[in-house]
Every structure is written in structure tokens, then in C-alpha cells.
Amino acid sequence: MWQRVQTLYLAVATALVAVLFFGVKAFTVGPDGARAEEYTYIAYWPYLILLIIIALLQVLALISYKVRVFQMRTAVLAALLLIALQAWLVVDFLHTRDLVVFRFTAVFPIVAAILDFLAARNILADQLMVESASHLRGSRRKR
């Protein structure tokens, strides 16, 4: 399981999603330049629901290494949801640009989505290799 590069991609993407549960999304800046209030990702319940769904998909993709097609589809679905989360964060940023300062954790969803797509591509390559090898074995038996 851990010797495959796609498992490492999925593990890093899962870790990035897990950090979002504990990380600070943004903070407000007071008139004197001091931080007034910090906002976490889990403080807003739609973010929390989306993060829970994404985390479950990430864990499913990580542990379902024996069923490659399911693993690939789960990784792609998680990546699409991560892109939606990133777009939502960008919209929030554009609406509150003057009031709120976003932290570097706001780019974690897009990084995790890229890692998920890379993992899905490697899973597909492994699946095609296994199918071609089984096809070659099958053609040898017919002779």
C-alpha cells in the first residue's frame, strides 16, 4: 500500500484536509492593527459539513487501495469538492477583503485537489497496467 506514489499523494492530501479542521481560516484586524477575532473553518457549519464529507472521501480513497476504480473515483470526487471549497473561499475573500485577512491555510484545498488528481492519474495507470497484464496472460492460455 505505502510503496505506491498515489498512496503518498492521498496521505498528504488527507493531512492537508485534516489541518483545516484545526487551522485558522482568517482573522479580523482592528483599527490599531491588532487581531480582533479569529475565524476557523469549522465555525461556519456549511464549511464544517463540506469538510467532513471531503475528509470521509479522502479516508475512503486512502484505505480502498484494493479496489482501484473505486479509489480513483473517490479521489476525483474529493478533488472536485475541494475545488468547490476553494472557490467558496475565494468568494468569501472577495466579499470581505477589507475586513478579514486570510491565512495561508486557505490554499490547502487547491493543493489537496491537485494531489488528488495526481493520485487518480497514477491509480488509472496502475489499473491499465493490471488490465493489460491480465489480457496478456489470457491470450497466452488460449494458445
Buried (B, 14 or more C-beta within 10 A) or exposed (E): EEEBEBBBBBBBBBEBBBEBEEBBBBBBBEEEEEEEEEBBBBEBEEBBEBBEBBBEBBBBBBEBBEEBEBBBBBBBBBBBBBBBBBEBBEEBBEEBEEEBEBBEBBEBBBBBBBBBBBBBBBBBEBBEEEEEEEEEEEEEEEE
